[in-house]
């Protein structure tokens, strides 16, 4: 077990350092192509789907069997190439979180005192799927998914064009016991939000807090298509300048899990939709674990961020980023079909 953990940490630290800062999709095209070249025919049959397949929207974040090729079913070179693809998909911050989430399965198995032969919790039960053919100019996509991790991307015209839904989770949110007691992967997601919450006046909190008890999970769950949630909470325009900075720090933290080029474009898109229309909404306790947990969301016409920490007595985090206009690259696919129809 420790050998496996060490192996993944070496991959996380050494495989890839600078391509995530590029606006070009070339690194991820090369990474996906190199990964596919290492697979045999039965493996390719598991990993490859047409881009317009319904499977592309078949996502979830619970520990269950998935379509795609699992890390466990790869040899060492194939695993290395798969992790390299994951790393090109994310920023340094994002890839560190993703690898840590995968490794947390080892700690969770120990906390649950599962027998050694059980594979219900495992850092190699993560699945890789490619939709279409990796190409710098043509439309294609990929998914990396397992318990508490779901990355859904599309690429076209020399850049990444879609990166949602993106789901990061953590169970436990804070490791309660054992050698790694106090270890916390999604620390900023928690601390930045509490700092913002604690900055509000009593009058502002009347708008911010919509319920004393948080919902049992993110409201949108694994729905394929979503719309804005109810317009509750406090608007960006109703915050003080210092509170606005705290909110944007929180938003930026989520967006910065993406590679630099895509994260910049996504942030510009969020700003264009209207920062004054951003809403921050809270439910549940004002302290970690209070009232069995807490929940917040941030949204405008483009962005929806949901964070929920209610399970396991408020120590089990689910967080997701959605693009209300382009989840799963739907807007891009629509334009692609229109362009192809025009050519004919």
C-alpha positions in Angstrom: 0.0 0.0 0.0 2.8 2.4 1.0 4.7 1.5 -2.2 1.7 2.3 -4.3 1.3 5.7 -2.6 4.9 6.5 -3.0 4.7 5.6 -6.7 1.9 8.0 -7.3 3.5 10.8 -5.4 6.6 10.4 -7.6 4.4 10.7 -10.6 2.7 13.7 -9.2 5.9 15.5 -8.5 8.1 14.6 -11.5 6.1 13.8 -14.7 5.1 17.3 -15.8 6.1 20.8 -14.9 5.3 23.6 -17.4 2.9 22.7 -20.2 -0.1 23.6 -17.9 0.8 27.3 -18.3 0.3 27.3 -22.0 -2.8 28.5 -23.9 -2.2 25.8 -26.6 -3.9 22.5 -26.5 -0.8 20.8 -28.0 0.5 19.3 -24.7 -2.8 17.6 -24.0 -3.2 16.4 -27.6 0.3 14.8 -27.4 -0.4 13.3 -23.9 -3.7 11.7 -25.0 -2.2 10.5 -28.3 0.8 9.0 -26.5 -1.5 7.3 -24.0 -3.7 5.8 -26.7 -0.6 4.4 -28.6 0.3 2.3 -25.6 -3.1 0.5 -25.4 -4.0 -2.8 -27.0 -7.2 -3.4 -28.9 -9.3 -4.6 -25.9 -8.1 -1.6 -23.9 -8.9 0.8 -26.8 -12.4 -0.6 -27.0 -12.9 0.4 -23.4 -11.4 3.8 -23.6 -12.6 5.2 -27.0 -16.0 6.6 -27.7 -17.3 9.0 -30.5 -17.3 12.6 -29.4 -21.1 12.9 -29.7 -21.7 9.7 -27.7 -24.2 9.9 -24.8 -21.5 8.5 -22.7 -19.7 11.8 -22.6 -22.4 13.2 -20.2 -22.6 10.0 -18.1 -20.7 11.4 -15.1 -20.8 10.8 -11.4 -18.6 11.2 -8.3 -19.5 8.3 -6.1 -17.5 5.0 -5.8 -19.0 2.9 -8.6 -17.9 1.1 -11.7 -17.6 3.3 -14.8 -17.1 3.0 -18.5 -13.6 3.7 -19.6 -10.2 2.1 -18.9 -9.3 1.8 -15.2 -5.8 2.5 -13.9 -5.8 -0.9 -12.3 -6.1 -2.5 -15.8 -3.0 -0.7 -17.1 0.7 -1.7 -17.0 3.2 0.7 -15.5 4.0 2.6 -18.8 0.3 3.0 -19.5 -0.4 4.2 -15.9 2.5 6.7 -16.3 1.0 8.0 -19.6 -2.5 8.2 -18.0 -1.2 10.3 -15.1 0.7 12.5 -17.6 -2.6 13.1 -19.4 -4.3 14.0 -16.0 -1.4 16.4 -15.3 -1.6 18.2 -18.7 -5.4 18.6 -18.0 -4.9 20.7 -14.9 -2.8 23.5 -13.3 -0.1 22.6 -10.8 -2.7 23.4 -8.0 -5.3 21.3 -9.7 -3.2 18.3 -10.4 -1.9 18.2 -6.8 -5.5 18.2 -5.5 -6.5 15.5 -8.0 -3.7 13.2 -7.1 -4.3 13.8 -3.4 -8.0 12.9 -3.8 -7.0 9.7 -5.4 -4.5 8.9 -2.7 -7.1 9.7 0.0 -8.8 6.4 -0.8 -5.9 4.7 1.0 -6.6 6.7 4.2 -10.3 6.2 3.9 -9.9 2.5 3.6 -7.9 2.5 6.8 -10.4 4.7 8.7 -13.2 2.4 7.6 -11.1 -0.6 8.8 -11.9 -2.4 5.6 -10.2 -5.8 5.1 -7.0 -5.9 3.1 -8.6 -7.8 0.2 -11.4 -5.2 -0.2 -11.0 -2.9 -3.2 -14.0 -0.7 -2.6 -11.6 2.1 -1.7 -8.6 2.2 -4.1 -6.4 4.8 -5.8 -6.3 2.8 -9.0 -10.1 2.7 -9.4 -10.0 5.8 -11.6 -11.2 5.6 -15.3 -9.9 7.3 -18.4 -12.1 7.8 -21.4 -11.4 9.6 -24.8 -14.1 10.9 -27.0 -13.2 11.3 -30.6 -9.6 11.5 -31.9 -7.0 13.8 -30.2 -6.3 16.6 -32.6 -5.1 20.2 -32.2 -7.8 21.6 -34.5 -10.7 19.2 -34.5 -13.2 18.7 -31.7 -12.6 15.9 -29.2 -12.8 15.3 -25.5 -11.7 13.3 -22.5 -12.9 12.3 -19.1 -10.9 11.3 -16.0 -13.2 10.0 -13.2 -13.5 8.0 -10.0 -14.6 8.5 -6.4 -14.6 12.2 -5.6 -13.0 13.2 -8.9 -14.6 14.1 -12.3 -12.8 16.0 -15.0 -14.6 16.6 -18.2 -12.9 18.4 -21.1 -13.3 19.3 -24.7 -10.7 20.7 -27.2 -10.9 22.4 -30.5 -9.2 25.1 -32.6 -5.8 24.8 -30.9 -7.1 25.3 -27.3 -9.2 23.7 -24.6 -12.8 25.0 -25.1 -14.7 23.4 -22.2 -13.7 22.1 -18.7 -16.9 21.4 -16.8 -18.3 19.8 -14.9 -15.3 19.7 -12.6 -15.8 17.8 -9.3 -13.4 17.6 -6.4 -14.4 15.9 -3.2 -12.7 14.8 0.0 -13.7 12.1 2.6 -12.7 12.9 5.2 -12.5 16.6 4.8 -10.0 16.7 7.6 -8.4 13.4 8.6 -9.6 12.8 12.2 -7.0 10.3 13.4 -4.0 8.2 12.5 -0.6 9.2 11.2 -2.0 11.9 9.0 -4.4 13.4 11.5 -5.3 17.0 10.5 -4.5 16.4 6.8 -6.8 18.5 4.6 -6.9 18.5 0.8 -9.6 21.1 0.0 -8.4 23.6 2.7 -8.8 26.8 0.7 -12.3 25.9 -0.4 -13.2 25.9 3.3 -11.1 28.6 4.8 -11.6 31.2 2.1 -15.4 30.7 2.3 -15.5 31.0 6.1 -13.4 34.2 6.0 -15.9 35.7 3.6 -18.8 34.6 5.7 -17.3 36.1 8.8 -16.8 39.4 7.1 -20.5 40.1 6.7 -22.5 42.3 9.0 -25.6 41.0 10.7 -27.8 42.8 8.1 -25.8 41.2 5.3 -26.0 37.8 6.9 -29.8 38.0 6.7 -29.4 37.8 2.9 -26.4 35.5 2.8 -27.7 32.6 5.0 -30.8 31.0 3.6 -31.2 28.1 6.0 -29.8 27.0 9.4 -29.4 23.4 8.1 -27.4 22.7 4.9 -28.7 20.5 2.1 -27.5 16.9 2.3 -25.4 17.3 -0.9 -24.7 19.6 -3.8 -28.2 20.4 -5.2 -27.3 19.8 -8.8 -25.9 16.3 -8.0 -24.8 14.6 -11.3 -27.5 16.1 -13.5 -26.4 16.4 -17.1 -28.1 19.7 -17.8 -28.7 22.4 -15.2 -29.9 25.9 -14.9 -29.3 28.7 -12.4 -30.5 27.8 -8.9 -32.8 30.1 -7.0 -31.6 33.7 -6.8 -31.0 33.8 -3.1 -28.0 35.2 -1.2 -26.1 38.4 -1.4 -25.1 40.1 -4.7 -21.5 41.1 -5.4 -22.8 44.7 -5.7 -24.1 44.6 -2.2 -20.7 43.7 -0.7 -18.0 46.1 0.5 -14.8 46.3 -1.6 -12.9 44.1 0.8 -15.7 41.5 0.7 -15.7 41.6 -3.1 -12.0 40.8 -3.0 -12.6 37.9 -0.7 -15.3 36.5 -3.0 -13.1 36.9 -6.1 -10.3 35.1 -4.3 -12.6 32.2 -3.6 -13.9 32.1 -7.3 -10.3 32.4 -8.6 -9.2 29.5 -6.4 -11.7 27.2 -8.2 -10.9 28.6 -11.6 -7.1 28.3 -11.1 -7.4 24.5 -11.0 -7.5 24.8 -14.8 -4.5 25.4 -17.0 -3.6 29.0 -17.2 -4.9 29.7 -20.7 -8.3 28.1 -20.1 -8.6 29.6 -16.6 -8.0 33.1 -17.9 -10.6 32.7 -20.7 -13.1 31.2 -18.2 -12.6 34.0 -15.8 -13.1 36.6 -18.5 -16.3 34.8 -19.5 -17.5 35.0 -15.8 -16.6 38.7 -15.6 -18.4 39.4 -18.9 -21.5 37.9 -17.6 -21.4 40.5 -14.8 -19.6 40.4 -11.6 -22.3 42.5 -10.0 -24.7 39.6 -10.8 -22.6 37.1 -8.8 -24.4 35.8 -5.8 -23.0 34.2 -2.7 -25.3 31.9 -0.7 -24.8 30.0 2.5 -26.7 27.4 4.5 -25.8 25.5 7.7 -23.3 26.2 10.5 -21.0 29.1 10.8 -18.2 26.9 12.0 -16.7 23.7 10.6 -18.9 20.8 11.7 -21.6 23.0 13.3 -25.2 22.0 12.7 -23.8 18.9 11.0 -22.1 20.9 8.2 -22.4 23.8 5.8 -23.1 24.6 2.2 -22.4 27.5 -0.1 -22.8 28.4 -3.8 -21.6 31.1 -6.1 -23.4 31.9 -9.3 -24.2 34.3 -12.2 -25.5 33.6 -15.7 -22.3 31.6 -16.6 -20.9 30.2 -13.4 -22.2 27.9 -10.8 -20.0 26.7 -7.9 -21.5 24.4 -5.3 -19.7 23.3 -2.2 -21.3 21.0 0.4 -19.8 19.6 3.6 -22.6 17.8 5.5 -22.0 14.0 5.4 -20.1 12.2 8.1 -21.1 14.9 10.6 -19.9 17.7 8.4 -16.5 16.2 7.5 -17.1 15.0 3.9 -16.7 17.6 1.1 -18.3 17.7 -2.3 -17.5 20.6 -4.7 -18.3 21.3 -8.3 -17.8 23.9 -11.0 -20.4 24.2 -13.8 -20.5 26.4 -16.8 -24.2 27.1 -17.3 -23.6 27.9 -21.0 -21.2 25.2 -22.0 -21.1 22.2 -19.7 -19.7 19.2 -21.6 -18.8 21.6 -24.4 -22.5 21.7 -25.5 -22.2 25.2 -26.9 -19.1 24.3 -28.8 -20.7 21.1 -30.1 -23.8 23.1 -31.3 -21.6 25.6 -33.2 -19.6 22.7 -34.6 -22.7 21.1 -36.0 -23.9 24.4 -37.4 -20.5 25.0 -39.2 -20.5 21.5 -40.6 -24.1 21.9 -41.9 -23.2 25.2 -43.5 -20.2 23.6 -45.3 -22.6 21.1 -46.9 
